Amino acid sequence: MRAESTITRRQSRQIMVGNVPVGGDAPIAVQSMTNTNTLDVDATVEQIRRLEAVGADIIRVSVPSIEAAEAFGQIRKAASVPLVSDIHFDYRIALRVAELGVDCLRINPGNIGKDRVKQVVSACKDRGIPIRIGVNAGSLGKDLLRKYKEPSAAAMVESARRNIEMLLDEGFENFKVSMKSSDVFMAIEAYRTIAREIDQPLHLGITEAGGLRSGTVKSAAGLGLLLMEGIGDTIRISLAADPVEEIKVGFDLLKSLHLRSKGINLVACPSCSRQNFDVIKTVNELERRVEDITTPLDVAVIGCIVNGPGEAKEADIGLTGATPNNLIYREGRPDRKVTKDNIVDELERMIRARVAEKAALSAKETALSAEETALSANESSDPVAEGSP
């Protein structure tokens, strides 16, 4: 059961963060940030791999010192996902991680200094490294706070303009911009304003959003509104929680807006006294078992026959509660009855079977496409005999 998306994305230029395109018509990238000590290479690499496993497109790593920069070099070699270095104040750290293969630099040019920014920009130009200008309501310049009295969207936009001008003065346009605030309304106003002024990609985030529950709600409210307006090319859900949860929430937010389709889209009722099985327990266990799946698939778990059949028929795999046995639908048709005892096992089996079918079909289509391309190339290269009609 799905309505067509009415979102028209803002037309931005595209940059490359490693092998991940950001902006233009590229999928909105989901990213997170490590919270380990960067000097602890093993712990940081282990966390990066956990983030990769749940689908992170880009991962940011804080690099607060030259020693951390050297550790970052080891981390870069061990990671396959693009890495962004988060750097403040010391331009030498930026220069070093550029040498060590960073995929993007997150800096605030204003706290590095104009002359030193020139050196950083030159290094990025030479290596094709993009820059993220990170404006944050909590770290605005003192002169801006004197002018505006307190953090505000207007102050954030002025800060962004100054930083953008520093890069443009060096002929550097390979950058993206973030306008983060812990206040939803401030962030929204700042992003809307800067979106009208530049065509570079925008990195969305509500900074210091809170814990898992409150931070998810705040991020969904702020980022959801901007995304529905077509604003945003990459997102981070900032949570005081395991960074893995940031990736999961980010993808769930994008899936709810039909902007990404990675993994299981699980539709489930909140349950009530009509339920014919324990919906909450079933959903939690099923989510845990299939979180490794990246193939797009709609799955419905509804506890009774009031809404169950309607939702189940619209899903790839759908379960509706019934008496004496529950009914599983496959591709809109009743497939089999199941008891309360084996619901999760049967759903997982059918989901994985459907994923395998989709993978086989995709592989077949890819092979056919490659064969057609080869045939076309052979036909176009065949010489026409002289004198042929």
Rosetta blueprint (number, residue, H / E / L):
1 M L
2 R L
3 A L
4 E L
5 S L
6 T L
7 I L
8 T L
9 R L
10 R L
11 Q L
12 S L
13 R L
14 Q L
15 I E
16 M E
17 V E
18 G L
19 N L
20 V E
21 P E
22 V E
23 G L
24 G L
25 D L
26 A L
27 P L
28 I L
29 A E
30 V E
31 Q E
32 S E
33 M E
34 T L
35 N L
36 T L
37 N L
38 T L
39 L L
40 D L
41 V H
42 D H
43 A H
44 T H
45 V H
46 E H
47 Q H
48 I H
49 R H
50 R H
51 L H
52 E H
53 A H
54 V L
55 G L
56 A L
57 D L
58 I E
59 I E
60 R E
61 V E
62 S E
63 V L
64 P L
65 S L
66 I H
67 E H
68 A H
69 A H
70 E H
71 A H
72 F H
73 G H
74 Q H
75 I H
76 R H
77 K H
78 A H
79 A L
80 S L
81 V L
82 P L
83 L E
84 V E
85 S E
86 D E
87 I L
88 H L
89 F L
90 D L
91 Y H
92 R H
93 I H
94 A H
95 L H
96 R H
97 V H
98 A H
99 E H
100 L L
101 G L
102 V L
103 D L
104 C E
105 L E
106 R E
107 I E
108 N L
109 P H
110 G H
111 N H
112 I L
113 G L
114 K H
115 D H
116 R H
117 V H
118 K H
119 Q H
120 V H
121 V H
122 S H
123 A H
124 C H
125 K H
126 D H
127 R H
128 G L
129 I L
130 P L
131 I E
132 R E
133 I E
134 G E
135 V E
136 N E
137 A H
138 G H
139 S H
140 L L
141 G L
142 K H
143 D H
144 L H
145 L H
146 R H
147 K H
148 Y H
149 K L
150 E L
151 P L
152 S L
153 A H
154 A H
155 A H
156 M H
157 V H
158 E H
159 S H
160 A H
161 R H
162 R H
163 N H
164 I H
165 E H
166 M H
167 L H
168 L H
169 D L
170 E L
171 G L
172 F L
173 E L
174 N L
175 F E
176 K E
177 V E
178 S E
179 M E
180 K E
181 S L
182 S L
183 D L
184 V H
185 F H
186 M H
187 A H
188 I H
189 E H
190 A H
191 Y H
192 R H
193 T H
194 I H
195 A H
196 R H
197 E H
198 I L
199 D L
200 Q L
201 P L
202 L E
203 H E
204 L E
205 G L
206 I L
207 T L
208 E L
209 A L
210 G L
211 G L
212 L H
213 R H
214 S H
215 G H
216 T H
217 V H
218 K H
219 S H
220 A H
221 A H
222 G H
223 L H
224 G H
225 L H
226 L H
227 L H
228 M H
229 E L
230 G L
231 I L
232 G L
233 D L
234 T E
235 I E
236 R E
237 I L
238 S L
239 L L
240 A L
241 A L
242 D L
243 P H
244 V H
245 E H
246 E H
247 I H
248 K H
249 V H
250 G H
251 F H
252 D H
253 L H
254 L H
255 K H
256 S H
257 L L
258 H L
259 L L
260 R L
261 S L
262 K L
263 G L
264 I E
265 N E
266 L E
267 V E
268 A E
269 C L
270 P L
271 S L
272 C L
273 S L
274 R L
275 Q L
276 N L
277 F L
278 D L
279 V H
280 I H
281 K H
282 T H
283 V H
284 N H
285 E H
286 L H
287 E H
288 R H
289 R H
290 V H
291 E L
292 D L
293 I L
294 T L
295 T L
296 P L
297 L E
298 D E
299 V E
300 A E
301 V E
302 I E
303 G L
304 C L
305 I L
306 V L
307 N L
308 G H
309 P H
310 G H
311 E H
312 A H
313 K H
314 E H
315 A L
316 D L
317 I E
318 G E
319 L E
320 T E
321 G L
322 A L
323 T L
324 P L
325 N L
326 N E
327 L E
328 I E
329 Y E
330 R E
331 E L
332 G L
333 R E
334 P E
335 D E
336 R E
337 K E
338 V E
339 T L
340 K H
341 D H
342 N H
343 I H
344 V H
345 D H
346 E H
347 L H
348 E H
349 R H
350 M H
351 I H
352 R H
353 A H
354 R H
355 V H
356 A H
357 E H
358 K H
359 A H
360 A H
361 L H
362 S H
363 A H
364 K H
365 E H
366 T H
367 A H
368 L H
369 S H
370 A H
371 E H
372 E H
373 T H
374 A H
375 L H
376 S H
377 A H
378 N H
379 E H
380 S H
381 S H
382 D L
383 P L
384 V L
385 A L
386 E L
387 G L
388 S L
389 P L
